[in-house]
Amino acid sequence: MWKMVLILILTVCGDKYRELSESTLFAKSETTQIILPSDTVKDTAVNDEFQAFIERWKLTGLLPEGRTMTTEQQDEFIKYFQQFDDVTRNYIILLLQGIAADTITLDEDTNDHTHGVYLMLSSYCLYDMNQNGIPEFILKTGGCEAAYKYTVYTVVNDKLIKCGELSGSHSSLYTNGSGRFVRYEGHMGVYNIDVSTLEGTTLKTQKIADGVLDYGKNEDYPKLDKYNYGDYDQSMSFREIPTLFLVPAG
């Protein structure tokens, strides 16, 4: 009988946001691996808790066909999803289901679901852009500061909708709680500032300013109040998503 090894890797990537009004540093921590050798556990019966959990959240599609999970692996699978609140878990499950079904494609360094690697180097922020009481899901992906990307998702009739995406290169997002957010990109004296809103299920972005600093005049990056966005002083923080590895044993 084929067996599979479920590996959960919790990684924390160092994300250093560009210093504007403040900076945030996520310190890199030592990776933790939970490896369950298939020879150590013989019990492969599906326990009731696992069955109920995958049926409630419709997770069957994430399990490789014809593979059997040990009882211990089933417990680890449940623990992975239980670490999220209901709203976050629903978004992440819909995202994973789309990846598995090839209806959603992320960057190559973010996932390779053909080898069972999901949401590597990813983080998220929940933010209610349309002010309807149900937050949108902003996914941040990319393996380095220059390659970061923000993608905004919402849910309509239990379906995940991609609203749009923005470059996250050397950028931070700021809000005043109104549903809009400002993206401020600044690197090596070049800056780009824009504001995004959600119209229906479409992300609309409008440029506020751009330019190049004159170092001969000791210019600093302009503050947002120069463009009447001074109240956008809340930095939107992103929480890391642990990488999910589903690796069938050889």
Sine and cosine of phi, psi and omega as CSV:
sin_phi,cos_phi,sin_psi,cos_psi,sin_omega,cos_omega
0.00,0.00,0.72,-0.70,0.08,-1.00
-0.91,0.41,0.60,-0.80,0.08,-1.00
-0.80,-0.60,0.30,-0.95,0.04,-1.00
-0.72,-0.70,0.42,-0.91,0.05,-1.00
-0.94,-0.34,0.81,-0.59,0.06,-1.00
-0.99,-0.15,0.86,-0.51,-0.01,-1.00
-0.89,-0.45,0.83,-0.55,0.11,-0.99
-0.96,-0.29,0.85,-0.52,0.04,-1.00
-0.91,-0.42,0.86,-0.51,0.05,-1.00
-0.99,-0.16,0.91,-0.42,-0.01,-1.00
-0.87,-0.49,0.55,-0.83,0.11,-0.99
-0.85,-0.53,0.90,-0.44,-0.04,-1.00
-1.00,-0.03,0.58,-0.82,0.03,-1.00
-0.98,0.21,0.95,-0.30,0.00,-1.00
-0.96,-0.28,0.93,-0.37,0.01,-1.00
-0.95,-0.30,0.92,-0.38,-0.02,-1.00
-0.99,0.16,0.54,-0.84,-0.01,-1.00
-0.87,0.49,0.73,-0.68,-0.01,-1.00
-0.96,0.30,0.88,-0.48,0.13,-0.99
-0.85,-0.53,-1.00,-0.09,0.11,-0.99
-1.00,0.09,-0.37,0.93,0.03,-1.00
-0.32,-0.95,0.19,-0.98,0.06,-1.00
-0.72,-0.70,0.50,-0.87,0.00,-1.00
-0.82,-0.57,0.70,-0.72,-0.01,-1.00
-0.83,-0.56,0.85,-0.52,0.12,-0.99
-1.00,-0.09,0.92,-0.40,-0.07,-1.00
-0.97,0.23,0.64,-0.77,0.02,-1.00
-0.96,0.27,0.76,-0.65,0.01,-1.00
-0.90,-0.44,0.23,-0.97,-0.05,-1.00
-0.93,0.36,0.75,-0.67,-0.03,-1.00
-0.93,0.38,0.68,-0.74,0.06,-1.00
-0.96,-0.29,0.77,-0.64,0.02,-1.00
-0.88,-0.48,0.71,-0.70,0.11,-0.99
-0.92,-0.39,0.96,-0.28,-0.06,-1.00
-0.93,-0.37,0.82,-0.58,-0.05,-1.00
-0.91,-0.41,1.00,-0.07,0.00,-1.00
-0.86,0.51,0.70,-0.71,-0.08,-1.00
-0.91,0.41,-0.40,0.92,-0.04,-1.00
-0.97,0.22,-0.22,0.97,-0.11,-0.99
-1.00,0.02,-0.33,0.94,-0.04,-1.00
-0.79,-0.61,0.85,-0.52,-0.06,-1.00
-0.99,-0.10,-0.37,0.93,-0.08,-1.00
-0.97,0.25,0.90,-0.44,0.01,-1.00
-0.88,-0.48,0.30,0.95,0.03,-1.00
-0.93,0.36,0.58,-0.82,0.04,-1.00
-0.99,0.15,0.89,-0.46,-0.01,-1.00
-0.99,0.17,0.38,-0.92,-0.12,-0.99
-0.89,0.46,-0.64,0.77,-0.01,-1.00
-0.88,0.47,-0.69,0.72,0.00,-1.00
-0.90,0.44,-0.71,0.70,-0.01,-1.00
-0.87,0.49,-0.70,0.71,0.00,-1.00
-0.91,0.42,-0.62,0.78,-0.04,-1.00
-0.92,0.40,-0.74,0.68,-0.04,-1.00
-0.94,0.34,-0.47,0.88,0.04,-1.00
-0.96,0.27,-0.65,0.76,0.00,-1.00
-0.89,0.46,-0.68,0.73,-0.07,-1.00
-0.98,-0.18,0.11,0.99,0.07,-1.00
0.82,0.57,0.78,0.62,-0.07,-1.00
-1.00,-0.10,0.01,1.00,-0.08,-1.00
-0.82,0.57,-0.61,0.79,-0.05,-1.00
-0.90,0.43,-0.29,0.96,0.03,-1.00
-0.99,0.10,-0.27,0.96,-0.03,-1.00
-1.00,0.05,0.80,-0.60,-0.02,-1.00
-0.85,0.53,0.68,-0.73,-0.01,-1.00
-0.89,0.46,0.65,-0.76,0.07,-1.00
0.97,0.26,0.13,0.99,0.00,-1.00
-0.97,-0.25,0.55,-0.84,0.01,-1.00
-0.90,-0.44,0.74,-0.67,0.03,-1.00
-0.99,-0.16,0.68,-0.73,0.09,-1.00
-0.93,0.36,0.26,-0.97,0.02,-1.00
-0.85,0.53,-0.67,0.74,0.00,-1.00
-0.91,0.42,-0.63,0.78,0.03,-1.00
-0.92,0.39,-0.59,0.81,0.06,-1.00
-0.88,0.48,-0.68,0.73,0.03,-1.00
-0.88,0.47,-0.67,0.74,0.00,-1.00
-0.92,0.40,-0.60,0.80,0.02,-1.00
-0.88,0.47,-0.69,0.72,0.03,-1.00
-0.91,0.42,-0.68,0.73,-0.03,-1.00
-0.87,0.49,-0.57,0.82,0.00,-1.00
-0.85,0.52,-0.74,0.67,-0.06,-1.00
-0.99,0.16,-0.42,0.91,-0.01,-1.00
-0.96,0.29,-0.21,0.98,-0.01,-1.00
-0.96,0.28,-0.23,0.97,-0.02,-1.00
-0.98,-0.19,0.45,-0.89,0.16,-0.99
-0.95,0.31,0.18,-0.98,-0.12,-0.99
-0.86,0.51,-0.69,0.73,-0.03,-1.00
-0.91,0.43,-0.74,0.67,0.01,-1.00
-0.89,0.46,-0.71,0.70,-0.01,-1.00
-0.86,0.51,-0.67,0.75,-0.01,-1.00
-0.89,0.46,-0.69,0.73,0.04,-1.00
-0.89,0.46,-0.73,0.69,-0.05,-1.00
-0.91,0.42,-0.64,0.76,0.02,-1.00
-0.91,0.41,-0.70,0.71,0.04,-1.00
-0.88,0.48,-0.62,0.78,0.03,-1.00
-0.90,0.43,-0.73,0.69,0.00,-1.00
-0.90,0.44,-0.64,0.76,0.02,-1.00
-0.90,0.44,-0.63,0.77,0.04,-1.00
-0.91,0.41,-0.63,0.78,0.04,-1.00
-0.90,0.44,-0.72,0.69,-0.03,-1.00
-0.90,0.44,-0.52,0.85,-0.02,-1.00
-1.00,-0.01,0.03,1.00,-0.01,-1.00
0.91,0.43,0.40,0.92,0.10,-0.99
-1.00,-0.10,-0.22,0.98,0.06,-1.00
-0.77,-0.63,0.76,-0.65,0.01,-1.00
-0.84,-0.55,0.81,-0.58,0.07,-1.00
-0.96,-0.29,0.03,-1.00,-0.02,-1.00
-0.87,0.48,0.45,-0.89,-0.01,-1.00
-0.87,0.49,-0.54,0.84,-0.02,-1.00
-0.99,0.10,0.01,1.00,0.02,-1.00
-0.99,-0.13,-0.64,0.77,0.03,-1.00
-0.38,-0.93,0.46,-0.89,0.15,-0.99
-0.64,-0.77,0.99,0.12,-0.15,-0.99
-0.93,0.36,-0.29,0.96,0.06,-1.00
-0.92,0.40,-0.36,0.93,0.07,-1.00
-0.93,-0.37,0.24,0.97,0.10,-1.00
0.98,0.21,0.40,0.92,-0.02,-1.00
-0.95,-0.30,0.87,-0.49,-0.08,-1.00
-0.81,-0.58,0.74,-0.67,0.17,-0.99
0.86,0.51,0.66,0.75,0.10,-1.00
-0.97,0.26,0.63,-0.77,0.03,-1.00
0.84,0.54,0.71,0.70,-0.02,-1.00
-0.82,-0.58,0.49,-0.87,0.11,-0.99
-0.56,-0.83,0.21,-0.98,-0.10,-0.99
-0.58,-0.81,0.32,-0.95,0.10,-0.99
-0.65,-0.76,0.71,-0.70,0.11,-0.99
-0.99,-0.11,0.80,-0.59,-0.04,-1.00
-0.48,-0.88,0.82,-0.58,-0.06,-1.00
-0.99,0.17,1.00,-0.06,-0.08,-1.00
-0.98,0.22,-0.57,0.82,-0.01,-1.00
-0.99,-0.11,0.10,1.00,0.11,-0.99
0.83,0.55,0.63,0.78,0.03,-1.00
-0.97,-0.25,0.15,0.99,0.02,-1.00
1.00,0.00,-0.13,0.99,0.02,-1.00
-0.89,-0.46,0.92,-0.39,-0.10,-0.99
-0.93,0.36,0.54,-0.84,0.18,-0.98
-0.99,0.17,0.25,-0.97,-0.07,-1.00
-0.91,-0.42,0.91,-0.42,0.02,-1.00
-0.97,-0.26,0.91,-0.42,-0.05,-1.00
-0.99,-0.16,0.79,-0.61,0.05,-1.00
-0.95,-0.30,0.83,-0.56,-0.03,-1.00
-0.78,-0.63,0.25,-0.97,0.05,-1.00
0.80,-0.60,0.54,-0.84,-0.09,-1.00
-1.00,-0.03,-0.15,0.99,0.03,-1.00
-0.45,-0.89,0.22,-0.97,-0.10,-1.00
-0.87,0.49,-0.53,0.85,-0.01,-1.00
-0.97,0.25,-0.36,0.93,-0.11,-0.99
-0.95,-0.30,0.10,0.99,-0.03,-1.00
-0.88,0.47,0.51,-0.86,0.04,-1.00
-0.60,-0.80,0.62,-0.78,0.08,-1.00
-0.96,-0.29,0.78,-0.63,0.07,-1.00
-0.82,-0.57,0.77,-0.64,-0.04,-1.00
-0.98,-0.19,0.78,-0.63,0.04,-1.00
-0.84,-0.54,0.49,-0.87,0.18,-0.98
-0.69,-0.73,0.13,-0.99,0.00,-1.00
-0.87,-0.50,0.77,-0.64,0.08,-1.00
-0.77,-0.64,0.85,-0.52,-0.02,-1.00
0.80,0.60,0.71,0.70,0.04,-1.00
0.90,0.43,0.31,0.95,0.06,-1.00
-0.90,-0.43,0.67,-0.74,0.01,-1.00
-0.98,0.21,0.80,-0.59,-0.01,-1.00
-0.90,-0.44,0.80,-0.60,0.10,-1.00
-0.99,0.11,0.88,-0.47,-0.07,-1.00
-1.00,0.03,-0.49,0.87,-0.02,-1.00
0.37,-0.93,0.10,-0.99,-0.02,-1.00
-0.60,-0.80,0.37,-0.93,-0.03,-1.00
-0.70,-0.72,0.46,-0.89,0.15,-0.99
-0.91,0.41,0.68,-0.73,0.08,-1.00
-0.94,-0.34,0.21,0.98,-0.05,-1.00
-0.88,0.48,0.88,-0.47,0.04,-1.00
0.77,0.64,0.65,0.76,-0.11,-0.99
-0.82,-0.57,0.41,-0.91,0.16,-0.99
-0.74,-0.67,0.41,-0.91,0.02,-1.00
-0.94,-0.34,0.63,-0.78,-0.02,-1.00
-0.73,-0.68,0.51,-0.86,0.00,-1.00
-0.59,-0.80,0.27,-0.96,0.15,-0.99
-0.90,-0.43,0.19,0.98,0.03,-1.00
1.00,0.05,0.09,1.00,-0.08,-1.00
-1.00,0.09,-0.16,0.99,-0.10,-0.99
0.95,-0.33,-0.46,0.89,0.11,-0.99
-0.98,0.18,0.28,-0.96,0.22,-0.97
-0.57,-0.82,0.51,-0.86,0.03,-1.00
-0.97,-0.23,0.74,-0.68,0.11,-0.99
-0.97,-0.23,0.84,-0.55,0.01,-1.00
-0.90,-0.44,0.91,-0.41,0.04,-1.00
-0.95,-0.30,0.79,-0.62,0.04,-1.00
-0.56,-0.83,0.81,-0.58,-0.03,-1.00
-0.35,-0.94,0.80,-0.60,0.07,-1.00
0.80,0.60,0.65,0.76,0.09,-1.00
1.00,0.07,-0.09,1.00,0.02,-1.00
-0.97,-0.23,0.70,-0.71,0.01,-1.00
-0.71,-0.71,0.52,-0.85,0.09,-1.00
-0.67,-0.75,0.74,-0.67,-0.03,-1.00
-0.76,-0.64,0.77,-0.64,0.06,-1.00
-0.59,-0.81,0.27,-0.96,-0.01,-1.00
-0.83,-0.55,0.67,-0.74,-0.04,-1.00
-0.86,-0.51,0.61,-0.79,0.08,-1.00
-0.74,-0.67,0.27,-0.96,0.05,-1.00
-0.93,-0.36,0.89,-0.47,0.05,-1.00
-0.93,-0.38,0.96,-0.28,-0.14,-0.99
0.92,0.38,-0.91,-0.42,0.08,-1.00
-0.89,-0.46,0.39,0.92,-0.02,-1.00
-0.90,-0.44,0.78,-0.62,0.06,-1.00
-0.98,0.19,0.86,-0.51,0.02,-1.00
-0.95,-0.32,0.76,-0.65,-0.06,-1.00
-0.81,-0.58,0.73,-0.68,-0.01,-1.00
-0.81,-0.59,0.74,-0.68,-0.01,-1.00
-0.94,0.34,0.69,-0.73,0.08,-1.00
-0.99,-0.15,-0.74,0.67,-0.03,-1.00
-0.25,-0.97,0.36,-0.93,0.17,-0.98
-0.45,-0.89,0.26,-0.96,-0.01,-1.00
0.18,-0.98,0.00,-1.00,0.03,-1.00
-0.78,-0.62,0.76,-0.65,-0.03,-1.00
-0.95,0.32,0.56,-0.83,0.10,-1.00
-0.99,-0.14,0.99,-0.14,-0.06,-1.00
-0.91,0.41,-0.40,0.92,0.04,-1.00
-0.91,0.41,-0.41,0.91,0.02,-1.00
-0.98,-0.22,0.19,0.98,0.00,-1.00
0.81,0.58,0.66,0.75,0.00,-1.00
-0.95,0.32,0.60,-0.80,0.12,-0.99
-0.97,-0.26,0.31,-0.95,0.09,-1.00
-0.86,0.51,0.71,-0.71,-0.05,-1.00
-0.92,0.40,0.56,-0.83,0.06,-1.00
-0.99,0.11,0.41,-0.91,-0.07,-1.00
-0.92,0.40,-0.44,0.90,-0.01,-1.00
-0.92,0.39,-0.30,0.95,0.07,-1.00
-0.89,0.46,-0.47,0.88,-0.04,-1.00
-0.93,-0.36,0.34,0.94,0.02,-1.00
0.92,0.39,0.49,0.87,0.10,-1.00
-0.86,-0.51,0.49,0.87,-0.05,-1.00
-0.90,0.43,-0.38,0.93,0.00,-1.00
-0.99,0.16,-0.07,1.00,0.08,-1.00
-0.99,0.11,0.95,0.31,-0.12,-0.99
-0.92,-0.40,0.17,0.98,0.04,-1.00
-0.99,-0.17,0.90,-0.43,0.02,-1.00
-0.98,0.22,0.81,-0.59,-0.01,-1.00
-0.98,0.17,0.88,-0.47,-0.07,-1.00
-1.00,-0.08,0.55,-0.84,-0.03,-1.00
-0.90,-0.44,0.66,-0.75,-0.01,-1.00
-0.96,-0.28,0.72,-0.70,-0.05,-1.00
-0.91,0.40,0.63,-0.78,0.12,-0.99
-0.98,-0.20,0.88,-0.48,0.02,-1.00
-0.86,0.50,0.65,-0.76,0.03,-1.00
-0.93,0.37,0.69,-0.73,0.08,-1.00
-0.96,-0.26,0.84,-0.54,0.07,-1.00
-0.92,-0.40,0.86,-0.50,0.15,-0.99
-0.92,-0.40,0.98,-0.21,-0.13,-0.99
-0.89,-0.46,0.94,-0.35,0.09,-1.00
-0.89,0.45,0.68,-0.73,0.06,-1.00
-0.92,0.40,0.55,-0.83,-0.08,-1.00
-0.79,0.62,0.00,0.00,0.00,0.00
